[in-house]
Amino acid sequence: MVRHDFLVVPRGGELKSGFGRWVEDTSRSIGPIILLGPPGAGKGTQAKRIAERYGIPQISTGDLLRENVQRGTELGAQAKEIMARGELVPDELMYDMVAQRLRQVDCEPGFILDGFPRTPAQAGWLDAFLENEFFENSDRDRCVPIVIRIGVDYNELLCRLTGRRTCLASGHIYNVYFQPPRVADTCDVDGSKLVIRNDDSEEVIGERLKAYELQTQPVVDYYERKGRLVSVNGDLPADQVAEQIFRVIESHGAVEVKDASHGG
Ligand SMILES: [Zn+2]
C-alpha cells in the first residue's frame, strides 16, 4: 500500500519565494482548477500565481485559439476560416482544441483553465471529458475540478476597470484610483502618455459586465448546484486573494505526494 503524506507549505510572506518544493516535486497532483469571476476580478493575476506556485500550466482558450491559428494546425485552419466569415468559433471546435491541450503531459499534475468554461454546456462537456478520458487511470477525486469564484463588489469593480490607464509606449498599466502615476497622465517608467484603452471605456465595460452576468452566472450556478463552488473575497489586495486561493487548493485533499522521502 502507498503511504500518503501531505506537504507542508509555507504561509504568509514566504508565499512568493517559498514554492520551490512544489516545482521540484513531480509526484504531486493538483487536478484541474477553474477560476471564475467578472472582468477586473484579477483572474489573470491569480492564475499566474497559481501556475507559479504549483508548477502547473495556465490554459487560456483565447491563447489556445491564437496559437492554433498561428501554427496553422488543422483545428487552427478551421477556426481561421470560420472567423474570416465573421462567425464565432463553435464550441465543438474549441472542445477539440481544449481536449488536445489537456492531453499533453504537462497537464498531468493539474492545470488552470482561464476563460473556460463560459457556459453551462461547456462546463458539462468539461466534466464529461475529465471523467471519461483525462483521468481514467487515476484517482477519481482528481478529475473533479476545484472551482474558485473571485467575488468583487460591483463599485470596486467599476473603479478598477474604468480607472485603468495604459502607457502608449510599453503598455505599463496604472489605475487613477488605486495606483496613480506620479505625474498625471504620464508613465512613471518611460514618461510616455497614458491613455484609456477602448476596452476600458465605461461603455465597453458596462457591456462586458452585462455579458458576464448573462453568460457566466449560469456557470457559477452550475457549479454551485453541484456543491463545488468555493468563493474567495476578491476585494482584498492581490496577495491576500492569492493566500485564500492557495488555502482552498491545499485543503482540497488532492494536493499530496505519494512518497514523503523525496528531495532530502
Ligand atoms: Zn510606460
Residues whose N, C-alpha, C, O or C-beta is under 5 A from the ligand:
A	BS01	ZN	C167 S170 H172 C187 V189 D190
